[in-house]
Amino acid sequence: MTQAIEHTCDLLVVGSGAAGLSLALNVADSCNVIVLSKSDMDEGSTRYAQGGIAAVFDSSDSIESHIQDTLTAGAGLCDEKVVRYTAENAKTSMEWLIGKGVPFDQEVDPQGNKKFHLTREGGHSHRRILHAADATGEAVQTTLSDSVKQHPNIHLFERYNAIDLIKTHKADSSCVGAYVWNRKKERVEVIKARFIALATGGGSKVYQYTSNPDVSSGDGIAMAWRAGCEIANMEFNQFHPTCLYHPDAGNFLISEALRGEGAILCHKDGTAFMKKFDERADLAPRDIVARAIDYEMKRLGEDCMYLDISHKPADFIVKHFPNIYRKCRSLGIDITQQPIPVVPAAHYSCGGVKTDLDARTNLENVYAIGEVACTGLHGANRMASNSLLECVVFAHACAKHIMQAKERPHTKEAIRPWDESRVIDSDEAVIIQHNWHELRLFMWDYVGIVRTDKRLERAMRRINLLKQEIDEYYSFFKVSNNMLELRNLVCVAQLIVLCAMKRKESRGLHYNLDYPDLLEHSTATVIQKETNSPTELY
């Protein structure tokens, strides 16, 4: 065994998106903070969020309306206390972002007064979406990153993978830090912390087709599960209805805000089809729209459907959606004249690490914020533009709780050294690559937009075999980024299927052909390991 390099801080934040950076900035005046970023600081799901953030700023809107819209979209599984807390704290949280310098779009009203331009998205009954053109996430990420870099108490560790939480052997169910993989120096290090916040985002990379960046491999969910945290509602995977369909498009998202501004989903010949699926037509919630597109593609044998906003004035389109316009134009699609080819893709994990209103998990000093968490806000389906809102609202709640408990002492016990004495460098990286592709493909085929019991059983059999192979590989070879991500993705896949098997109905984002109806009474799916065997102290 070799003693790993140790770092010490008051708060370890695993993840550098809107949730993690908001938390760091809220406690840094009184705490020493380390922010762990798996890639470069700005690479993550926040950066790619296009649409905006929901909050009541218009006098014709109301918090009660925001609450009711969220509850409706959540298909009966939202925690109403959490929804109310989020909606009531939305405006204050947005004012905090505005104070930090996030450049939300503004307009001049007829009286000559400046006000924020608010747009509308699917599931919302009012215009309440603050946005920075069609690149809101990038504006938020850039602003928060700049603030973090200027704060002397925040230390950024870029290109570090978190491996596992380190638990104390005491009966208090707490953690004392984490083992982390320094990708630049290819070595394992230890970060000791009084508090740990998981802000790693979701696990949509478990699917073959996703709008998410490569870093979205469910690391925080898997780490939390291995350490003994409760996990909830993993069966509810949101498939964004409209990702750009083009061989050179990558994971490019076509914002729901287009439909909020009048874009219409249609067939190749221009025939609109959403009215036959829902009276709200193109403004129906995402689960309904994604299933409708999937159904029409399969019914007609088409590779994609189309989203048409070309009936709007060209200058309006270019002004409101400059990034989407430029991206499509670079691929030979002029959205002012032509419809956009679109397909659904895995987009958001509504489930995750179960938390309370203070962002606390069931481990004493471990928190989870943002997409990695399951607060109860989204229920069975997240309403558009509530995700970045949740990041900031619960970052503030988490910070408040940490500040109240900040006198918690550091552990005085020695952490077990990282053991690399019996592992070697891998000469079989092809195994990781093969298992990676197999996992993502069968998850798409068997645990995608439409499921059956047989598909779920097939998926679980394959997951169990892959998990055995990967666990053996992990034990035998030195760690690497791809190995750590695959290990976590297999864990996330298993949690998704476990939760999906428990739900004997179709609700929100979970649609099972064997159980097409809603149960009269339904609750969240909460699972916990029967026995925990995470990395522990001596």
NORRA-V590557 format. One record per residue. N is the residue number from 1. RES is the residue in one letter. SS is DSSP state (2 for helix, 1 for strand, 0 for the rest). BURIAL is # if it has 16 or more other C-alpha atoms within 10 Angstrom, else .. D_FIRST is the distance of its C-alpha to the first C-alpha in Angstrom with 1 decimal. Layout:
# NORRA-V590557
N RES SS BURIAL D_FIRST
N RES SS BURIAL D_FIRST
This chain:
# NORRA-V590557
1 M 0 . 0.0
2 T 1 . 3.8
3 Q 0 . 6.7
4 A 0 # 9.1
5 I 1 . 12.7
6 E 1 . 14.8
7 H 1 . 18.5
8 T 1 # 20.9
9 C 1 # 24.3
10 D 1 # 26.9
11 L 1 # 27.1
12 L 1 # 24.9
13 V 1 # 27.2
14 V 1 # 25.7
15 G 0 # 28.5
16 S 0 # 31.2
17 G 0 # 34.4
18 A 2 # 37.4
19 A 2 # 35.8
20 G 2 # 32.6
21 L 2 # 34.6
22 S 2 # 37.4
23 L 2 # 35.1
24 A 2 # 33.4
25 L 2 # 36.9
26 N 2 # 38.2
27 V 2 # 35.7
28 A 0 # 34.8
29 D 0 . 37.6
30 S 0 . 36.0
31 C 0 # 32.3
32 N 0 # 29.4
33 V 1 # 28.5
34 I 1 # 25.8
35 V 1 # 27.1
36 L 1 # 24.8
37 S 1 # 26.6
38 K 0 # 25.3
39 S 0 # 27.9
40 D 0 . 30.4
41 M 0 # 31.6
42 D 0 # 34.9
43 E 0 # 33.8
44 G 0 # 34.2
45 S 2 # 36.8
46 T 2 # 38.6
47 R 2 # 39.6
48 Y 2 # 41.3
49 A 0 # 43.3
50 Q 0 # 46.9
51 G 0 # 49.3
52 G 0 # 48.9
53 I 1 # 48.3
54 A 1 # 50.7
55 A 0 # 52.4
56 V 0 # 55.9
57 F 0 # 57.7
58 D 0 . 61.1
59 S 0 . 63.9
60 S 0 . 64.9
61 D 0 . 61.4
62 S 0 # 59.9
63 I 2 # 56.6
64 E 2 . 58.1
65 S 2 . 58.6
66 H 2 # 55.0
67 I 2 # 53.9
68 Q 2 # 56.3
69 D 2 # 55.3
70 T 2 # 51.6
71 L 2 # 52.4
72 T 2 # 54.6
73 A 2 # 52.0
74 G 0 # 49.4
75 A 0 # 51.6
76 G 0 # 51.7
77 L 0 # 48.0
78 C 0 # 47.5
79 D 0 # 46.9
80 E 2 # 50.1
81 K 2 . 48.7
82 V 2 # 45.9
83 V 2 # 48.5
84 R 2 # 50.8
85 Y 2 . 48.1
86 T 2 # 47.1
87 A 2 # 50.6
88 E 2 # 51.7
89 N 0 # 48.9
90 A 2 # 49.2
91 K 2 # 51.7
92 T 2 . 49.9
93 S 2 # 46.7
94 M 2 # 48.6
95 E 2 . 50.3
96 W 2 . 46.9
97 L 2 # 46.0
98 I 2 . 49.5
99 G 2 . 49.0
100 K 2 . 45.8
101 G 0 # 48.0
102 V 0 # 47.5
103 P 0 # 50.8
104 F 0 # 52.1
105 D 0 # 55.4
106 Q 1 . 58.6
107 E 1 . 62.3
108 V 1 . 65.7
109 D 0 . 67.7
110 P 0 . 71.6
111 Q 0 . 72.0
112 G 0 . 70.0
113 N 0 . 67.0
114 K 1 . 63.4
115 K 1 . 61.2
116 F 1 # 58.1
117 H 0 # 58.7
118 L 1 # 57.7
119 T 1 # 57.3
120 R 0 # 57.2
121 E 0 # 54.8
122 G 0 # 54.8
123 G 0 # 55.1
124 H 0 # 56.3
125 S 0 . 59.9
126 H 0 # 60.2
127 R 0 # 59.1
128 R 0 # 56.1
129 I 1 # 53.5
130 L 1 # 52.6
131 H 0 # 51.5
132 A 0 # 51.0
133 A 0 # 53.0
134 D 0 # 50.8
135 A 0 # 47.5
136 T 2 # 46.9
137 G 2 # 43.1
138 E 2 # 42.9
139 A 2 # 45.0
140 V 2 # 42.9
141 Q 2 # 39.6
142 T 2 # 41.0
143 T 2 # 42.5
144 L 2 # 39.5
145 S 2 # 37.2
146 D 2 . 39.6
147 S 2 . 39.6
148 V 2 # 35.8
149 K 2 . 35.5
150 Q 0 . 38.0
151 H 0 . 36.4
152 P 0 . 34.5
153 N 0 # 32.4
154 I 1 # 31.0
155 H 1 # 28.0
156 L 1 # 27.7
157 F 1 # 24.5
158 E 1 # 25.9
159 R 0 # 24.2
160 Y 1 # 21.3
161 N 1 # 20.6
162 A 1 # 19.7
163 I 1 # 17.3
164 D 1 # 17.5
165 L 1 # 18.8
166 I 1 # 16.8
167 K 1 # 19.0
168 T 0 # 19.6
169 H 0 . 20.0
170 K 0 . 23.5
171 A 0 . 26.6
172 D 0 . 27.6
173 S 0 # 26.1
174 S 0 # 24.7
175 C 1 # 21.8
176 V 1 # 20.0
177 G 1 # 18.9
178 A 1 # 17.2
179 Y 1 # 14.4
180 V 1 # 16.2
181 W 1 # 16.2
182 N 1 # 17.7
183 R 0 # 20.0
184 K 0 . 21.4
185 K 0 . 18.3
186 E 0 . 16.4
187 R 1 # 13.2
188 V 1 # 11.9
189 E 1 # 13.1
190 V 1 # 14.0
191 I 1 # 17.6
192 K 1 # 18.7
193 A 1 # 22.4
194 R 1 # 25.1
195 F 1 # 26.7
196 I 1 # 25.6
197 A 1 # 28.3
198 L 1 # 27.9
199 A 0 # 30.5
200 T 0 # 29.2
201 G 0 # 32.6
202 G 0 # 33.4
203 G 0 # 32.5
204 S 2 # 35.6
205 K 2 # 33.6
206 V 2 # 33.4
207 Y 0 # 37.0
208 Q 0 # 38.4
209 Y 0 # 40.8
210 T 1 # 39.8
211 S 0 # 41.1
212 N 0 # 37.6
213 P 0 # 35.4
214 D 0 # 32.4
215 V 0 # 30.0
216 S 0 # 31.5
217 S 0 # 29.0
218 G 0 # 28.9
219 D 2 # 25.4
220 G 2 # 26.3
221 I 2 # 28.1
222 A 2 # 25.3
223 M 2 # 22.7
224 A 2 # 25.3
225 W 2 # 26.1
226 R 2 # 22.5
227 A 2 # 22.4
228 G 0 # 25.7
229 C 0 # 28.4
230 E 0 # 31.8
231 I 1 # 32.9
232 A 1 # 36.6
233 N 0 # 39.2
234 M 0 # 37.0
235 E 0 # 40.0
236 F 0 # 41.8
237 N 1 # 40.8
238 Q 1 # 43.3
239 F 1 # 44.6
240 H 1 # 46.3
241 P 1 # 49.7
242 T 1 # 50.2
243 C 1 # 47.7
244 L 1 # 49.3
245 Y 0 # 50.0
246 H 0 # 49.9
247 P 0 . 47.7
248 D 0 . 46.8
249 A 0 . 46.4
250 G 0 . 42.6
251 N 0 # 41.9
252 F 0 # 44.9
253 L 1 # 46.3
254 I 0 # 50.0
255 S 0 # 50.3
256 E 0 # 52.1
257 A 2 # 54.1
258 L 2 # 56.2
259 R 2 # 57.5
260 G 2 # 57.9
261 E 0 # 60.3
262 G 0 # 62.2
263 A 0 # 60.4
264 I 1 # 61.4
265 L 1 # 59.4
266 C 1 # 61.6
267 H 0 # 62.0
268 K 0 . 62.5
269 D 0 . 66.2
270 G 0 . 65.7
271 T 0 . 66.4
272 A 1 # 64.6
273 F 0 # 63.0
274 M 2 # 61.2
275 K 2 . 64.4
276 K 2 . 64.4
277 F 0 . 61.0
278 D 0 . 61.3
279 E 0 . 64.1
280 R 0 . 61.8
281 A 2 # 61.6
282 D 2 # 59.3
283 L 2 # 58.2
284 A 0 # 56.9
285 P 0 # 53.2
286 R 2 # 50.6
287 D 2 # 50.0
288 I 2 # 53.7
289 V 2 # 53.9
290 A 2 # 50.9
291 R 2 # 52.2
292 A 2 # 55.7
293 I 2 # 54.5
294 D 2 # 52.4
295 Y 2 . 55.5
296 E 2 # 57.9
297 M 2 # 55.6
298 K 2 . 55.4
299 R 2 . 59.1
300 L 2 . 60.3
301 G 0 . 57.7
302 E 0 . 56.8
303 D 0 . 53.6
304 C 0 # 54.0
305 M 1 # 56.4
306 Y 1 # 57.7
307 L 1 # 57.8
308 D 1 # 60.9
309 I 0 # 61.6
310 S 0 # 64.1
311 H 0 . 67.0
312 K 0 . 65.8
313 P 0 . 67.0
314 A 2 . 64.9
315 D 2 . 64.5
316 F 2 . 63.2
317 I 2 # 60.6
318 V 2 # 59.4
319 K 2 . 59.3
320 H 2 # 57.4
321 F 0 # 55.0
322 P 2 . 54.5
323 N 2 # 51.0
324 I 2 # 52.0
325 Y 2 # 55.2
326 R 2 . 53.5
327 K 2 # 50.8
328 C 2 # 53.5
329 R 2 . 55.8
330 S 2 . 53.2
331 L 0 . 53.2
332 G 0 . 57.0
333 I 0 # 57.5
334 D 0 # 59.9
335 I 0 # 59.5
336 T 0 # 62.7
337 Q 0 . 64.5
338 Q 0 . 62.3
339 P 0 # 60.3
340 I 1 # 56.5
341 P 1 # 54.9
342 V 1 # 52.2
343 V 1 # 49.9
344 P 1 # 47.8
345 A 1 # 44.0
346 A 1 # 41.1
347 H 1 # 41.1
348 Y 1 # 39.8
349 S 1 # 37.8
350 C 0 # 40.0
351 G 0 # 37.5
352 G 1 # 34.0
353 V 1 # 32.2
354 K 1 # 34.9
355 T 0 # 35.8
356 D 0 # 38.6
357 L 0 # 41.0
358 D 0 # 38.4
359 A 0 # 35.8
360 R 1 # 33.8
361 T 0 # 31.8
362 N 0 # 31.5
363 L 0 # 28.2
364 E 0 . 29.3
365 N 0 # 28.1
366 V 1 # 27.5
367 Y 1 # 30.4
368 A 1 # 31.5
369 I 0 # 34.2
370 G 2 # 36.1
371 E 2 # 35.9
372 V 2 # 32.6
373 A 1 # 34.5
374 C 1 # 37.3
375 T 0 # 39.5
376 G 0 # 42.6
377 L 0 # 44.4
378 H 0 # 44.7
379 G 0 # 45.4
380 A 0 # 46.0
381 N 0 # 46.7
382 R 0 # 45.9
383 M 0 # 49.0
384 A 0 # 48.9
385 S 0 # 47.8
386 N 0 # 46.3
387 S 2 # 42.7
388 L 2 # 42.4
389 L 2 # 44.5
390 E 2 # 42.0
391 C 2 # 39.2
392 V 2 # 41.1
393 V 2 # 42.7
394 F 2 # 39.5
395 A 2 # 37.6
396 H 2 # 40.3
397 A 2 # 40.1
398 C 2 # 36.3
399 A 2 # 36.7
400 K 2 # 39.4
401 H 2 . 37.3
402 I 2 # 34.3
403 M 2 . 36.7
404 Q 2 . 38.1
405 A 0 . 34.8
406 K 0 # 33.1
407 E 0 . 32.9
408 R 0 . 30.1
409 P 0 . 27.5
410 H 0 . 23.8
411 T 0 . 21.4
412 K 0 . 20.6
413 E 0 . 17.6
414 A 0 . 14.0
415 I 0 # 12.3
416 R 0 # 9.2
417 P 0 # 6.2
418 W 1 # 6.3
419 D 0 . 4.6
420 E 0 . 6.3
421 S 0 . 5.8
422 R 0 . 9.1
423 V 0 . 11.1
424 I 1 . 13.7
425 D 0 . 16.3
426 S 0 . 19.2
427 D 0 . 22.5
428 E 0 . 24.3
429 A 2 . 24.7
430 V 2 . 28.2
431 I 2 . 26.9
432 I 2 # 25.9
433 Q 2 . 29.2
434 H 2 . 31.2
435 N 2 # 29.7
436 W 2 # 30.2
437 H 2 . 33.9
438 E 2 . 34.5
439 L 2 # 33.2
440 R 2 # 35.2
441 L 2 # 38.3
442 F 2 # 38.6
443 M 2 # 37.8
444 W 2 # 40.7
445 D 2 # 43.0
446 Y 2 # 42.3
447 V 0 # 41.1
448 G 0 # 43.1
449 I 0 # 46.3
450 V 0 # 48.0
451 R 1 # 46.3
452 T 0 # 47.3
453 D 2 # 45.8
454 K 2 . 45.6
455 R 2 # 43.7
456 L 2 # 41.2
457 E 2 # 40.7
458 R 2 . 40.2
459 A 2 # 37.7
460 M 2 # 35.7
461 R 2 . 35.7
462 R 2 . 34.3
463 I 2 # 31.7
464 N 2 . 30.4
465 L 2 . 30.1
466 L 2 # 28.4
467 K 2 # 26.0
468 Q 2 . 25.0
469 E 2 . 24.6
470 I 2 # 22.6
471 D 2 . 20.2
472 E 2 . 19.6
473 Y 2 # 19.2
474 Y 2 # 16.7
475 S 2 . 14.5
476 F 2 . 14.9
477 F 1 # 15.0
478 K 0 # 13.4
479 V 0 # 15.2
480 S 0 # 18.5
481 N 2 # 21.5
482 N 2 . 23.6
483 M 2 # 21.1
484 L 2 # 20.4
485 E 2 # 24.2
486 L 2 # 25.1
487 R 2 # 22.8
488 N 2 # 24.5
489 L 2 # 27.9
490 V 2 # 27.8
491 C 2 # 27.1
492 V 2 # 30.0
493 A 2 # 32.2
494 Q 2 # 31.7
495 L 2 # 32.5
496 I 2 # 35.6
497 V 2 # 36.9
498 L 2 # 36.2
499 C 2 # 38.3
500 A 2 # 40.9
501 M 2 # 41.4
502 K 2 . 42.0
503 R 0 # 44.8
504 K 0 # 48.1
505 E 0 # 50.1
506 S 0 # 50.4
507 R 1 # 49.9
508 G 0 # 49.1
509 L 0 # 46.5
510 H 1 # 45.9
511 Y 0 # 48.7
512 N 1 # 48.9
513 L 2 . 51.9
514 D 2 . 51.8
515 Y 2 # 52.1
516 P 0 . 54.2
517 D 0 . 55.5
518 L 0 . 54.3
519 L 0 . 53.8
520 E 0 . 56.0
521 H 0 . 53.2
522 S 0 . 49.7
523 T 0 . 46.5
524 A 0 # 43.1
525 T 0 # 40.6
526 V 1 # 37.7
527 I 1 # 34.7
528 Q 0 . 31.7
529 K 0 . 28.9
530 E 0 . 29.9
531 T 0 . 26.4
532 N 0 . 23.5
533 S 0 . 19.9
534 P 0 # 18.2
535 T 0 # 14.8
536 E 1 # 15.4
537 L 0 # 14.4
538 Y 0 . 13.6
